[in-house]
Amino acid sequence: MGKFKFDGKYLKEGGRTIANVSGDRIRKGTGSSTSEYHLESKNYKSKHSYSLAQYGLTKEMINEELGELMKEFSFSTALEA
């Protein structure tokens, strides 16, 4: 993904205009690329996997420090090592 630039009227990625902005409105038909980026990021699944051990942590340490918070927000406390 390239760098985004906004010059006050156009949102660009590299040399490509992806949105034409007027005040707080995006002109219909010019922002479709923005919607595509949003969907891509929303559906992104990382191919990386990490373990607690890689960071010097254990299930017990996490549950001791964050257990109450995890329960409050309905996160499972059955962590994988």
C-alpha positions, 0 to 999 in steps of 0.5 A, spaced: 500 500 500 502 506 498 502 513 501 496 517 502 496 524 500 490 529 501 491 536 498 485 539 501 481 537 495 483 530 493 485 524 497 491 520 493 495 514 493 501 515 489 499 518 483 492 515 483 486 519 486 481 515 490 477 520 493 474 527 491 473 531 497 468 537 498 467 539 505 465 533 509 463 530 503 466 525 498 463 525 491 459 519 489 463 514 485 470 517 487 471 513 493 470 506 491 477 505 492 477 507 499 471 502 501 475 497 498 481 498 502 476 498 508 473 491 506 480 489 505 483 491 512 476 488 516 477 481 513 485 481 514 487 475 517 494 475 519 499 469 517 503 470 524 502 466 530 505 467 537 505 464 543 505 466 550 512 463 551 515 467 546 514 473 550 516 470 557 509 469 559 504 463 562 497 462 562 497 463 569 501 470 569 495 472 564 489 470 568 492 473 574 493 480 571 487 480 566 483 475 569 477 479 571 478 484 565 477 478 561 471 475 564 468 482 564 468 483 557 467 475 556 474 473 553 475 466 554 481 465 560 482 458 557 489 461 553 493 457 549 500 456 551 
